[in-house]
Amino acid sequence: MSKGFTLIEMLASILIIGILVTIVLISANNLIKTSNLEYYNTSEKMMILASKDYFADYRSYLPKEVGEKTRVLLSALVIEEYIDMIKDVNDNDCDTTKSYVEVEKTSNDEYLYKAHLVCDKADYETKDGE
């Protein structure tokens, strides 16, 4: 009787390894996508914080009537030094003329801030409703 693996045993081993590698690659890809999305969400939150500081200094730019909206471009926040340039996950600058924070007056003394971030080279743009 010879010792060693049969062809069937080798094929089964290769198949199992292939399945495990596929599972690891899918999991790693999902982890990367999740971490990239979290990076952009954090960048949008930083834009909102910077715009709150901006509008604290420029209160006259805030909407006057309930339901009115106004925007401040990322370029203005960067130029006025309320925030540093936002980079995408590949370390490219995001689009400062397409990225903005929209402010809506929701009551006499409350405002709703929504960030819209566009990073063309990374193919990222804030989805509606986020």
N, CA, C and O atoms as a printed pandas DataFrame, in Angstrom:
     atom_number atom_name residue_name chain_id  residue_number  x_coord  y_coord  z_coord
0              1         N          MET        A               1    0.823   -1.175    0.000
1              2        CA          MET        A               1    0.000    0.000    0.000
2              3         C          MET        A               1    0.872    1.246    0.000
3              4         O          MET        A               1    1.748    1.392    0.853
4              5         N          SER        A               2    0.640    2.139   -0.946
5              6        CA          SER        A               2    1.452    3.347   -0.992
6              7         C          SER        A               2    0.816    4.444   -0.146
7              8         O          SER        A               2   -0.402    4.529    0.010
8              9         N          LYS        A               3    1.709    5.285    0.396
9             10        CA          LYS        A               3    1.223    6.388    1.215
10            11         C          LYS        A               3    1.184    7.636    0.347
11            12         O          LYS        A               3    2.014    7.808   -0.545
12            13         N          GLY        A               4    0.213    8.506    0.616
13            14        CA          GLY        A               4    0.078    9.751   -0.147
14            15         C          GLY        A               4   -1.387   10.057   -0.377
15            16         O          GLY        A               4   -2.284    9.336    0.059
16            17         N          PHE        A               5   -1.587   11.150   -1.077
17            18        CA          PHE        A               5   -2.953   11.583   -1.351
18            19         C          PHE        A               5   -3.404   11.065   -2.706
19            20         O          PHE        A               5   -2.616   10.974   -3.647
20            21         N          THR        A               6   -4.659   10.734   -2.789
21            22        CA          THR        A               6   -5.226   10.346   -4.081
22            23         C          THR        A               6   -5.635   11.620   -4.816
23            24         O          THR        A               6   -5.679   12.697   -4.221
24            25         N          LEU        A               7   -5.924   11.501   -6.065
25            26        CA          LEU        A               7   -6.349   12.640   -6.876
26            27         C          LEU        A               7   -7.629   13.250   -6.310
27            28         O          LEU        A               7   -7.761   14.474   -6.277
28            29         N          ILE        A               8   -8.545   12.448   -5.879
29            30        CA          ILE        A               8   -9.809   12.926   -5.304
30            31         C          ILE        A               8   -9.544   13.729   -4.034
31            32         O          ILE        A               8  -10.140   14.787   -3.833
32            33         N          GLU        A               9   -8.660   13.237   -3.183
33            34        CA          GLU        A               9   -8.326   13.952   -1.944
34            35         C          GLU        A               9   -7.671   15.300   -2.259
35            36         O          GLU        A               9   -7.956   16.298   -1.597
36            37         N          MET        A              10   -6.807   15.329   -3.253
37            38        CA          MET        A              10   -6.158   16.582   -3.655
38            39         C          MET        A              10   -7.190   17.575   -4.186
39            40         O          MET        A              10   -7.162   18.752   -3.825
40            41         N          LEU        A              11   -8.096   17.110   -5.035
41            42        CA          LEU        A              11   -9.126   17.985   -5.580
42            43         C          LEU        A              11  -10.044   18.522   -4.478
43            44         O          LEU        A              11  -10.422   19.693   -4.487
44            45         N          ALA        A              12  -10.389   17.663   -3.544
45            46        CA          ALA        A              12  -11.237   18.095   -2.427
46            47         C          ALA        A              12  -10.519   19.150   -1.589
47            48         O          ALA        A              12  -11.131   20.133   -1.170
48            49         N          SER        A              13   -9.245   18.952   -1.348
49            50        CA          SER        A              13   -8.461   19.925   -0.573
50            51         C          SER        A              13   -8.387   21.269   -1.311
51            52         O          SER        A              13   -8.551   22.322   -0.695
52            53         N          ILE        A              14   -8.145   21.236   -2.605
53            54        CA          ILE        A              14   -8.072   22.462   -3.395
54            55         C          ILE        A              14   -9.429   23.174   -3.400
55            56         O          ILE        A              14   -9.492   24.399   -3.293
56            57         N          LEU        A              15  -10.493   22.413   -3.522
57            58        CA          LEU        A              15  -11.840   22.992   -3.508
58            59         C          LEU        A              15  -12.124   23.679   -2.170
59            60         O          LEU        A              15  -12.655   24.789   -2.153
60            61         N          ILE        A              16  -11.786   23.053   -1.078
61            62        CA          ILE        A              16  -12.003   23.637    0.255
62            63         C          ILE        A              16  -11.177   24.906    0.420
63            64         O          ILE        A              16  -11.676   25.909    0.930
64            65         N          ILE        A              17   -9.925   24.870   -0.004
65            66        CA          ILE        A              17   -9.068   26.068    0.081
66            67         C          ILE        A              17   -9.648   27.191   -0.779
67            68         O          ILE        A              17   -9.652   28.351   -0.366
68            69         N          GLY        A              18  -10.132   26.854   -1.959
69            70        CA          GLY        A              18  -10.741   27.854   -2.845
70            71         C          GLY        A              18  -11.960   28.504   -2.217
71            72         O          GLY        A              18  -12.137   29.718   -2.314
72            73         N          ILE        A              19  -12.794   27.714   -1.580
73            74        CA          ILE        A              19  -13.983   28.249   -0.909
74            75         C          ILE        A              19  -13.575   29.172    0.231
75            76         O          ILE        A              19  -14.149   30.250    0.389
76            77         N          LEU        A              20  -12.593   28.764    1.026
77            78        CA          LEU        A              20  -12.129   29.600    2.143
78            79         C          LEU        A              20  -11.529   30.920    1.656
79            80         O          LEU        A              20  -11.779   31.971    2.246
80            81         N          VAL        A              21  -10.741   30.869    0.583
81            82        CA          VAL        A              21  -10.144   32.088    0.024
82            83         C          VAL        A              21  -11.242   33.020   -0.483
83            84         O          VAL        A              21  -11.174   34.232   -0.278
84            85         N          THR        A              22  -12.246   32.463   -1.140
85            86        CA          THR        A              22  -13.364   33.280   -1.636
86            87         C          THR        A              22  -14.086   33.970   -0.484
87            88         O          THR        A              22  -14.408   35.154   -0.583
88            89         N          ILE        A              23  -14.342   33.263    0.590
89            90        CA          ILE        A              23  -15.016   33.847    1.755
90            91         C          ILE        A              23  -14.176   34.965    2.355
91            92         O          ILE        A              23  -14.709   36.013    2.719
92            93         N          VAL        A              24  -12.871   34.753    2.461
93            94        CA          VAL        A              24  -11.979   35.776    3.024
94            95         C          VAL        A              24  -11.964   37.014    2.133
95            96         O          VAL        A              24  -12.026   38.132    2.645
96            97         N          LEU        A              25  -11.885   36.846    0.816
97            98        CA          LEU        A              25  -11.856   37.979   -0.105
98            99         C          LEU        A              25  -13.157   38.778   -0.061
99           100         O          LEU        A              25  -13.128   40.008   -0.077
100          101         N          ILE        A              26  -14.283   38.098   -0.005
101          102        CA          ILE        A              26  -15.572   38.789    0.080
102          103         C          ILE        A              26  -15.667   39.566    1.388
103          104         O          ILE        A              26  -16.117   40.712    1.397
104          105         N          SER        A              27  -15.251   38.958    2.479
105          106        CA          SER        A              27  -15.277   39.636    3.778
106          107         C          SER        A              27  -14.358   40.848    3.796
107          108         O          SER        A              27  -14.727   41.900    4.319
108          109         N          ALA        A              28  -13.178   40.711    3.237
109          110        CA          ALA        A              28  -12.228   41.828    3.195
110          111         C          ALA        A              28  -12.774   42.963    2.337
111          112         O          ALA        A              28  -12.639   44.132    2.700
112          113         N          ASN        A              29  -13.386   42.634    1.209
113          114        CA          ASN        A              29  -13.973   43.649    0.336
114          115         C          ASN        A              29  -15.094   44.405    1.057
115          116         O          ASN        A              29  -15.176   45.630    0.960
116          117         N          ASN        A              30  -15.942   43.693    1.766
117          118        CA          ASN        A              30  -17.020   44.335    2.521
118          119         C          ASN        A              30  -16.466   45.221    3.631
119          120         O          ASN        A              30  -17.002   46.298    3.891
120          121         N          LEU        A              31  -15.412   44.779    4.276
121          122        CA          LEU        A              31  -14.787   45.570    5.331
122          123         C          LEU        A              31  -14.205   46.864    4.773
123          124         O          LEU        A              31  -14.329   47.920    5.393
124          125         N          ILE        A              32  -13.576   46.785    3.613
125          126        CA          ILE        A              32  -13.012   47.978    2.975
126          127         C          ILE        A              32  -14.123   48.950    2.584
127          128         O          ILE        A              32  -14.003   50.152    2.822
128          129         N          LYS        A              33  -15.193   48.448    1.994
129          130        CA          LYS        A              33  -16.311   49.314    1.612
130          131         C          LYS        A              33  -16.922   49.997    2.835
131          132         O          LYS        A              33  -17.234   51.187    2.795
132          133         N          THR        A              34  -17.092   49.244    3.916
133          134        CA          THR        A              34  -17.666   49.805    5.148
134          135         C          THR        A              34  -16.758   50.871    5.741
135          136         O          THR        A              34  -17.234   51.919    6.177
136          137         N          SER        A              35  -15.463   50.615    5.762
137          138        CA          SER        A              35  -14.543   51.601    6.334
138          139         C          SER        A              35  -14.459   52.848    5.453
139          140         O          SER        A              35  -14.339   53.956    5.977
140          141         N          ASN        A              36  -14.521   52.694    4.130
141          142        CA          ASN        A              36  -14.539   53.853    3.240
142          143         C          ASN        A              36  -15.792   54.691    3.456
143          144         O          ASN        A              36  -15.717   55.918    3.508
144          145         N          LEU        A              37  -16.927   54.045    3.580
145          146        CA          LEU        A              37  -18.176   54.765    3.817
146          147         C          LEU        A              37  -18.123   55.509    5.152
147          148         O          LEU        A              37  -18.588   56.645    5.246
148          149         N          GLU        A              38  -17.568   54.886    6.166
149          150        CA          GLU        A              38  -17.426   55.536    7.474
150          151         C          GLU        A              38  -16.489   56.743    7.378
151          152         O          GLU        A              38  -16.717   57.761    8.030
152          153         N          TYR        A              39  -15.446   56.628    6.571
153          154        CA          TYR        A              39  -14.529   57.749    6.360
154          155         C          TYR        A              39  -15.276   58.947    5.764
155          156         O          TYR        A              39  -15.119   60.077    6.228
156          157         N          TYR        A              40  -16.087   58.691    4.736
157          158        CA          TYR        A              40  -16.830   59.783    4.099
158          159         C          TYR        A              40  -17.901   60.347    5.038
159          160         O          TYR        A              40  -18.124   61.557    5.057
160          161         N          ASN        A              41  -18.557   59.498    5.806
161          162        CA          ASN        A              41  -19.551   59.981    6.773
162          163         C          ASN        A              41  -18.893   60.894    7.804
163          164         O          ASN        A              41  -19.464   61.916    8.183
164          165         N          THR        A              42  -17.710   60.533    8.254
165          166        CA          THR        A              42  -16.978   61.369    9.212
166          167         C          THR        A              42  -16.582   62.692    8.567
167          168         O          THR        A              42  -16.651   63.739    9.212
168          169         N          SER        A              43  -16.169   62.656    7.302
169          170        CA          SER        A              43  -15.816   63.886    6.589
170          171         C          SER        A              43  -17.032   64.807    6.470
171          172         O          SER        A              43  -16.907   66.023    6.617
172          173         N          GLU        A              44  -18.199   64.235    6.206
173          174        CA          GLU        A              44  -19.424   65.026    6.119
174          175         C          GLU        A              44  -19.773   65.646    7.470
175          176         O          GLU        A              44  -20.216   66.793    7.532
176          177         N          LYS        A              45  -19.577   64.897    8.542
177          178        CA          LYS        A              45  -19.820   65.448    9.884
178          179         C          LYS        A              45  -18.863   66.600   10.181
179          180         O          LYS        A              45  -19.254   67.585   10.808
180          181         N          MET        A              46  -17.615   66.483    9.736
181          182        CA          MET        A              46  -16.646   67.570    9.921
182          183         C          MET        A              46  -17.076   68.800    9.127
183          184         O          MET        A              46  -16.920   69.926    9.601
184          185         N          MET        A              47  -17.612   68.599    7.928
185          186        CA          MET        A              47  -18.115   69.722    7.137
186          187         C          MET        A              47  -19.262   70.432    7.865
187          188         O          MET        A              47  -19.342   71.660    7.856
188          189         N          ILE        A              48  -20.134   69.664    8.483
189          190        CA          ILE        A              48  -21.264   70.256    9.214
190          191         C          ILE        A              48  -20.753   71.061   10.400
191          192         O          ILE        A              48  -21.215   72.177   10.635
192          193         N          LEU        A              49  -19.810   70.510   11.147
193          194        CA          LEU        A              49  -19.250   71.252   12.289
194          195         C          LEU        A              49  -18.573   72.539   11.824
195          196         O          LEU        A              49  -18.722   73.584   12.457
196          197         N          ALA        A              50  -17.834   72.466   10.725
197          198        CA          ALA        A              50  -17.167   73.659   10.197
198          199         C          ALA        A              50  -18.200   74.696    9.751
199          200         O          ALA        A              50  -18.014   75.894    9.964
200          201         N          SER        A              51  -19.279   74.235    9.135
201          202        CA          SER        A              51  -20.299   75.185    8.672
202          203         C          SER        A              51  -21.035   75.825    9.846
203          204         O          SER        A              51  -21.457   76.978    9.747
204          205         N          LYS        A              52  -21.195   75.113   10.937
205          206        CA          LYS        A              52  -21.814   75.723   12.126
206          207         C          LYS        A              52  -20.933   76.843   12.660
207          208         O          LYS        A              52  -21.435   77.892   13.065
208          209         N          ASP        A              53  -19.630   76.626   12.661
209          210        CA          ASP        A              53  -18.703   77.696   13.058
210          211         C          ASP        A              53  -18.771   78.857   12.073
211          212         O          ASP        A              53  -18.772   80.022   12.470
212          213         N          TYR        A              54  -18.826   78.531   10.802
213          214        CA          TYR        A              54  -18.906   79.550    9.753
214          215         C          TYR        A              54  -20.147   80.421    9.954
215          216         O          TYR        A              54  -20.058   81.649    9.945
216          217         N          PHE        A              55  -21.301   79.781   10.135
217          218        CA          PHE        A              55  -22.545   80.535   10.280
218          219         C          PHE        A              55  -22.641   81.236   11.634
219          220         O          PHE        A              55  -23.403   82.192   11.781
220          221         N          ALA        A              56  -21.887   80.778   12.612
221          222        CA          ALA        A              56  -21.821   81.519   13.877
222          223         C          ALA        A              56  -21.117   82.859   13.658
223          224         O          ALA        A              56  -21.465   83.857   14.290
224          225         N          ASP        A              57  -20.140   82.879   12.773
225          226        CA          ASP        A              57  -19.428   84.118   12.450
226          227         C          ASP        A              57  -20.178   84.966   11.421
227          228         O          ASP        A              57  -20.057   86.191   11.417
228          229         N          TYR        A              58  -20.953   84.314   10.550
229          230        CA          TYR        A              58  -21.689   85.014    9.493
230          231         C          TYR        A              58  -23.192   84.746    9.641
231          232         O          TYR        A              58  -23.821   84.181    8.746
232          233         N          ARG        A              59  -23.748   85.153   10.764
233          234        CA          ARG        A              59  -25.160   84.878   11.061
234          235         C          ARG        A              59  -26.100   85.480   10.013
235          236         O          ARG        A              59  -27.188   84.955    9.777
236          237         N          SER        A              60  -25.686   86.562    9.399
237          238        CA          SER        A              60  -26.556   87.215    8.409
238          239         C          SER        A              60  -26.758   86.347    7.166
239          240         O          SER        A              60  -27.680   86.602    6.391
240          241         N          TYR        A              61  -25.922   85.333    6.959
241          242        CA          TYR        A              61  -26.065   84.441    5.811
242          243         C          TYR        A              61  -27.068   83.318    6.061
243          244         O          TYR        A              61  -27.459   82.620    5.126
244          245         N          LEU        A              62  -27.486   83.140    7.311
245          246        CA          LEU        A              62  -28.450   82.084    7.631
246          247         C          LEU        A              62  -29.817   82.423    7.049
247          248         O          LEU        A              62  -30.140   83.600    6.890
248          249         N          PRO        A              63  -30.629   81.411    6.729
249          250        CA          PRO        A              63  -31.981   81.671    6.221
250          251         C          PRO        A              63  -32.800   82.441    7.258
251          252         O          PRO        A              63  -32.657   82.229    8.463
252          253         N          LYS        A              64  -33.644   83.321    6.779
253          254        CA          LYS        A              64  -34.427   84.175    7.682
254          255         C          LYS        A              64  -35.790   83.584    8.025
255          256         O          LYS        A              64  -36.254   83.717    9.158
256          257         N          GLU        A              65  -36.427   82.942    7.069
257          258        CA          GLU        A              65  -37.786   82.417    7.250
258          259         C          GLU        A              65  -37.764   80.890    7.384
259          260         O          GLU        A              65  -36.910   80.215    6.808
260          261         N          VAL        A              66  -38.718   80.363    8.152
261          262        CA          VAL        A              66  -38.844   78.911    8.298
262          263         C          VAL        A              66  -39.091   78.299    6.919
263          264         O          VAL        A              66  -39.947   78.763    6.166
264          265         N          GLY        A              67  -38.342   77.267    6.607
265          266        CA          GLY        A              67  -38.447   76.590    5.315
266          267         C          GLY        A              67  -37.431   77.066    4.292
267          268         O          GLY        A              67  -37.198   76.386    3.293
268          269         N          GLU        A              68  -36.826   78.215    4.522
269          270        CA          GLU        A              68  -35.796   78.703    3.601
270          271         C          GLU        A              68  -34.510   77.912    3.796
271          272         O          GLU        A              68  -34.237   77.376    4.870
272          273         N          LYS        A              69  -33.722   77.858    2.712
273          274        CA          LYS        A              69  -32.450   77.130    2.743
274          275         C          LYS        A              69  -31.348   78.018    2.188
275          276         O          LYS        A              69  -31.597   78.932    1.401
276          277         N          THR        A              70  -30.143   77.732    2.609
277          278        CA          THR        A              70  -28.953   78.357    2.042
278          279         C          THR        A              70  -27.833   77.331    2.064
279          280         O          THR        A              70  -27.920   76.312    2.749
280          281         N          ARG        A              71  -26.776   77.613    1.303
281          282        CA          ARG        A              71  -25.650   76.686    1.231
282          283         C          ARG        A              71  -24.349   77.432    1.450
283          284         O          ARG        A              71  -24.225   78.619    1.151
284          285         N          VAL        A              72  -23.389   76.700    1.980
285          286        CA          VAL        A              72  -22.011   77.186    2.002
286          287         C          VAL        A              72  -21.168   76.104    1.332
287          288         O          VAL        A              72  -21.219   74.933    1.707
288          289         N          LEU        A              73  -20.394   76.524    0.335
289          290        CA          LEU        A              73  -19.544   75.588   -0.403
290          291         C          LEU        A              73  -18.354   75.159    0.441
291          292         O          LEU        A              73  -17.886   75.899    1.306
292          293         N          LEU        A              74  -17.880   73.967    0.177
293          294        CA          LEU        A              74  -16.666   73.484    0.828
294          295         C          LEU        A              74  -15.505   74.427    0.524
295          296         O          LEU        A              74  -14.636   74.638    1.370
296          297         N          SER        A              75  -15.490   74.990   -0.679
297          298        CA          SER        A              75  -14.411   75.916   -1.041
298          299         C          SER        A              75  -14.379   77.115   -0.093
299          300         O          SER        A              75  -13.298   77.560    0.292
300          301         N          ALA        A              76  -15.537   77.644    0.287
301          302        CA          ALA        A              76  -15.579   78.780    1.220
302          303         C          ALA        A              76  -15.081   78.362    2.598
303          304         O          ALA        A              76  -14.366   79.118    3.257
304          305         N          LEU        A              77  -15.455   77.163    3.035
305          306        CA          LEU        A              77  -15.010   76.679    4.351
306          307         C          LEU        A              77  -13.497   76.488    4.376
307          308         O          LEU        A              77  -12.851   76.741    5.394
308          309         N          VAL        A              78  -12.936   76.042    3.259
309          310        CA          VAL        A              78  -11.485   75.841    3.178
310          311         C          VAL        A              78  -10.772   77.189    3.096
311          312         O          VAL        A              78   -9.798   77.420    3.813
312          313         N          ILE        A              79  -11.250   78.075    2.230
313          314        CA          ILE        A              79  -10.620   79.389    2.070
314          315         C          ILE        A              79  -10.651   80.181    3.371
315          316         O          ILE        A              79   -9.669   80.825    3.740
316          317         N          GLU        A              80  -11.789   80.128    4.064
317          318        CA          GLU        A              80  -11.939   80.865    5.329
318          319         C          GLU        A              80  -11.276   80.131    6.504
319          320         O          GLU        A              80  -11.309   80.610    7.637
320          321         N          GLU        A              81  -10.682   78.977    6.227
321          322        CA          GLU        A              81   -9.935   78.166    7.198
322          323         C          GLU        A              81  -10.787   77.628    8.348
323          324         O          GLU        A              81  -10.340   77.551    9.492
324          325         N          TYR        A              82  -12.034   77.255    8.013
325          326        CA          TYR        A              82  -12.875   76.578    8.996
326          327         C          TYR        A              82  -12.630   75.071    8.965
327          328         O          TYR        A              82  -12.964   74.355    9.910
328          329         N          ILE        A              83  -12.041   74.601    7.863
329          330        CA          ILE        A              83  -11.768   73.177    7.699
330          331         C          ILE        A              83  -10.591   73.029    6.732
331          332         O          ILE        A              83  -10.381   73.877    5.865
332          333         N          ASP        A              84   -9.838   71.960    6.888
333          334        CA          ASP        A              84   -8.784   71.644    5.930
334          335         C          ASP        A              84   -9.416   70.974    4.714
335          336         O          ASP        A              84  -10.551   70.501    4.767
336          337         N          MET        A              85   -8.675   70.942    3.640
337          338        CA          MET        A              85   -9.151   70.290    2.425
338          339         C          MET        A              85   -9.519   68.847    2.750
339          340         O          MET        A              85   -8.769   68.147    3.430
340          341         N          ILE        A              86  -10.660   68.414    2.271
341          342        CA          ILE        A              86  -11.093   67.031    2.476
342          343         C          ILE        A              86  -10.560   66.196    1.328
343          344         O          ILE        A              86  -10.705   66.551    0.158
344          345         N          LYS        A              87   -9.948   65.093    1.678
345          346        CA          LYS        A              87   -9.358   64.170    0.701
346          347         C          LYS        A              87  -10.240   62.928    0.590
347          348         O          LYS        A              87  -10.951   62.572    1.530
348          349         N          ASP        A              88  -10.184   62.280   -0.562
349          350        CA          ASP        A              88  -10.876   61.003   -0.691
350          351         C          ASP        A              88   -9.989   59.891   -0.131
351          352         O          ASP        A              88   -8.895   60.160    0.366
352          353         N          VAL        A              89  -10.446   58.671   -0.209
353          354        CA          VAL        A              89   -9.700   57.549    0.376
354          355         C          VAL        A              89   -8.393   57.274   -0.362
355          356         O          VAL        A              89   -7.533   56.550    0.139
356          357         N          ASN        A              90   -8.246   57.855   -1.563
357          358        CA          ASN        A              90   -7.013   57.693   -2.338
358          359         C          ASN        A              90   -6.104   58.911   -2.213
359          360         O          ASN        A              90   -5.136   59.043   -2.962
360          361         N          ASP        A              91   -6.412   59.805   -1.266
361          362        CA          ASP        A              91   -5.639   61.010   -0.966
362          363         C          ASP        A              91   -5.708   62.072   -2.067
363          364         O          ASP        A              91   -4.793   62.885   -2.204
364          365         N          ASN        A              92   -6.789   62.066   -2.850
365          366        CA          ASN        A              92   -7.047   63.120   -3.831
366          367         C          ASN        A              92   -8.017   64.126   -3.213
367          368         O          ASN        A              92   -8.854   63.761   -2.387
368          369         N          ASP        A              93   -7.903   65.392   -3.615
369          370        CA          ASP        A              93   -8.819   66.405   -3.115
370          371         C          ASP        A              93  -10.236   66.124   -3.588
371          372         O          ASP        A              93  -10.450   65.735   -4.736
372          373         N          CYS        A              94  -11.207   66.323   -2.692
373          374        CA          CYS        A              94  -12.607   66.243   -3.087
374          375         C          CYS        A              94  -12.975   67.545   -3.796
375          376         O          CYS        A              94  -12.253   68.536   -3.681
376          377         N          ASP        A              95  -14.068   67.553   -4.514
377          378        CA          ASP        A              95  -14.484   68.706   -5.316
378          379         C          ASP        A              95  -15.061   69.789   -4.403
379          380         O          ASP        A              95  -16.124   69.610   -3.808
380          381         N          THR        A              96  -14.354   70.907   -4.302
381          382        CA          THR        A              96  -14.777   71.979   -3.376
382          383         C          THR        A              96  -15.901   72.831   -3.949
383          384         O          THR        A              96  -16.546   73.570   -3.204
384          385         N          THR        A              97  -16.154   72.748   -5.256
385          386        CA          THR        A              97  -17.227   73.543   -5.840
386          387         C          THR        A              97  -18.542   72.775   -5.954
387          388         O          THR        A              97  -19.600   73.377   -6.137
388          389         N          LYS        A              98  -18.477   71.446   -5.846
389          390        CA          LYS        A              98  -19.693   70.629   -5.864
390          391         C          LYS        A              98  -20.084   70.178   -4.462
391          392         O          LYS        A              98  -21.215   69.741   -4.251
392          393         N          SER        A              99  -19.175   70.277   -3.508
393          394        CA          SER        A              99  -19.438   69.862   -2.133
394          395         C          SER        A              99  -19.910   71.076   -1.331
395          396         O          SER        A              99  -19.369   72.174   -1.462
396          397         N          TYR        A             100  -20.908   70.857   -0.516
397          398        CA          TYR        A             100  -21.479   71.969    0.245
398          399         C          TYR        A             100  -22.220   71.460    1.478
399          400         O          TYR        A             100  -22.452   70.262    1.639
400          401         N          VAL        A             101  -22.583   72.408    2.342
401          402        CA          VAL        A             101  -23.478   72.124    3.455
402          403         C          VAL        A             101  -24.713   72.992    3.251
403          404         O          VAL        A             101  -24.611   74.208    3.089
404          405         N          GLU        A             102  -25.862   72.363    3.262
405          406        CA          GLU        A             102  -27.126   73.075    3.124
406          407         C          GLU        A             102  -27.729   73.280    4.506
407          408         O          GLU        A             102  -27.759   72.365    5.328
408          409         N          VAL        A             103  -28.206   74.492    4.745
409          410        CA          VAL        A             103  -28.808   74.829    6.032
410          411         C          VAL        A             103  -30.254   75.229    5.788
411          412         O          VAL        A             103  -30.538   76.095    4.961
412          413         N          GLU        A             104  -31.157   74.597    6.510
413          414        CA          GLU        A             104  -32.574   74.918    6.407
414          415         C          GLU        A             104  -33.075   75.387    7.764
415          416         O          GLU        A             104  -32.801   74.764    8.789
416          417         N          LYS        A             105  -33.813   76.492    7.760
417          418        CA          LYS        A             105  -34.416   76.980    9.000
418          419         C          LYS        A             105  -35.674   76.166    9.240
419          420         O          LYS        A             105  -36.598   76.194    8.428
420          421         N          THR        A             106  -35.716   75.435   10.362
421          422        CA          THR        A             106  -36.836   74.541   10.639
422          423         C          THR        A             106  -37.820   75.112   11.655
423          424         O          THR        A             106  -38.968   74.673   11.714
424          425         N          SER        A             107  -37.389   76.076   12.448
425          426        CA          SER        A             107  -38.270   76.773   13.390
426          427         C          SER        A             107  -37.636   78.124   13.676
427          428         O          SER        A             107  -36.629   78.483   13.066
428          429         N          ASN        A             108  -38.221   78.872   14.598
429          430        CA          ASN        A             108  -37.710   80.217   14.872
430          431         C          ASN        A             108  -36.239   80.235   15.270
431          432         O          ASN        A             108  -35.527   81.187   14.950
432          433         N          ASP        A             109  -35.775   79.202   15.962
433          434        CA          ASP        A             109  -34.379   79.214   16.422
434          435         C          ASP        A             109  -33.642   77.909   16.156
435          436         O          ASP        A             109  -32.634   77.628   16.804
436          437         N          GLU        A             110  -34.132   77.105   15.207
437          438        CA          GLU        A             110  -33.476   75.837   14.897
438          439         C          GLU        A             110  -33.172   75.727   13.406
439          440         O          GLU        A             110  -33.932   76.188   12.553
440          441         N          TYR        A             111  -32.038   75.104   13.128
441          442        CA          TYR        A             111  -31.584   74.918   11.751
442          443         C          TYR        A             111  -31.189   73.464   11.541
443          444         O          TYR        A             111  -30.681   72.808   12.450
444          445         N          LEU        A             112  -31.426   72.975   10.347
445          446        CA          LEU        A             112  -31.041   71.615    9.961
446          447         C          LEU        A             112  -29.878   71.714    8.975
447          448         O          LEU        A             112  -29.976   72.393    7.953
448          449         N          TYR        A             113  -28.782   71.033    9.292
449          450        CA          TYR        A             113  -27.574   71.051    8.463
450          451         C          TYR        A             113  -27.439   69.711    7.753
451          452         O          TYR        A             113  -27.521   68.658    8.385
452          453         N          LYS        A             114  -27.231   69.751    6.434
453          454        CA          LYS        A             114  -27.016   68.538    5.639
454          455         C          LYS        A             114  -25.792   68.741    4.760
455          456         O          LYS        A             114  -25.699   69.726    4.028
456          457         N          ALA        A             115  -24.860   67.807    4.837
457          458        CA          ALA        A             115  -23.647   67.879    4.022
458          459         C          ALA        A             115  -23.848   67.116    2.723
459          460         O          ALA        A             115  -24.531   66.093    2.679
460          461         N          HIS        A             116  -23.240   67.635    1.674
461          462        CA          HIS        A             116  -23.219   66.963    0.374
462          463         C          HIS        A             116  -21.766   66.972   -0.093
463          464         O          HIS        A             116  -21.226   68.017   -0.455
464          465         N          LEU        A             117  -21.148   65.808   -0.079
465          466        CA          LEU        A             117  -19.729   65.678   -0.408
466          467         C          LEU        A             117  -19.568   64.974   -1.751
467          468         O          LEU        A             117  -20.195   63.945   -2.001
468          469         N          VAL        A             118  -18.721   65.537   -2.612
469          470        CA          VAL        A             118  -18.441   64.949   -3.927
470          471         C          VAL        A             118  -16.931   64.761   -4.051
471          472         O          VAL        A             118  -16.159   65.715   -3.964
472          473         N          CYS        A             119  -16.538   63.522   -4.252
473          474        CA          CYS        A             119  -15.128   63.185   -4.484
474          475         C          CYS        A             119  -15.076   62.410   -5.798
475          476         O          CYS        A             119  -15.201   61.186   -5.818
476          477         N          ASP        A             120  -14.890   63.146   -6.893
477          478        CA          ASP        A             120  -14.986   62.567   -8.237
478          479         C          ASP        A             120  -14.001   61.437   -8.493
479          480         O          ASP        A             120  -14.373   60.406   -9.054
480          481         N          LYS        A             121  -12.747   61.620   -8.088
481          482        CA          LYS        A             121  -11.724   60.621   -8.405
482          483         C          LYS        A             121  -11.952   59.302   -7.676
483          484         O          LYS        A             121  -11.507   58.252   -8.140
484          485         N          ALA        A             122  -12.638   59.348   -6.547
485          486        CA          ALA        A             122  -12.964   58.111   -5.818
486          487         C          ALA        A             122  -14.376   57.644   -6.136
487          488         O          ALA        A             122  -14.851   56.652   -5.581
488          489         N          ASP        A             123  -15.056   58.374   -7.047
489          490        CA          ASP        A             123  -16.419   58.030   -7.438
490          491         C          ASP        A             123  -17.346   57.973   -6.227
491          492         O          ASP        A             123  -18.138   57.043   -6.078
492          493         N          TYR        A             124  -17.231   58.998   -5.354
493          494        CA          TYR        A             124  -18.105   59.076   -4.190
494          495         C          TYR        A             124  -18.918   60.365   -4.240
495          496         O          TYR        A             124  -18.396   61.440   -4.536
496          497         N          GLU        A             125  -20.203   60.230   -3.944
497          498        CA          GLU        A             125  -21.085   61.386   -3.785
498          499         C          GLU        A             125  -22.129   61.025   -2.746
499          500         O          GLU        A             125  -22.672   59.920   -2.745
500          501         N          THR        A             126  -22.402   61.981   -1.856
501          502        CA          THR        A             126  -23.405   61.753   -0.827
502          503         C          THR        A             126  -24.715   61.365   -1.494
503          504         O          THR        A             126  -25.150   62.002   -2.454
504          505         N          LYS        A             127  -25.336   60.320   -0.978
505          506        CA          LYS        A             127  -26.627   59.874   -1.488
506          507         C          LYS        A             127  -27.724   60.778   -0.940
507          508         O          LYS        A             127  -27.598   61.315    0.161
508          509         N          ASP        A             128  -28.805   60.949   -1.710
509          510        CA          ASP        A             128  -29.937   61.729   -1.226
510          511         C          ASP        A             128  -30.501   61.084    0.023
511          512         O          ASP        A             128  -30.622   59.863    0.116
512          513         N          GLY        A             129  -30.843   61.929    0.980
513          514        CA          GLY        A             129  -31.432   61.432    2.221
514          515         C          GLY        A             129  -30.422   61.111    3.294
515          516         O          GLY        A             129  -30.805   60.735    4.401
516          517         N          GLU        A             130  -29.123   61.250    2.998
517          518        CA          GLU        A             130  -28.104   60.970    4.025
518          519         C          GLU        A             130  -27.672   62.257    4.672
519          520         O          GLU        A             130  -26.822   62.245    5.562
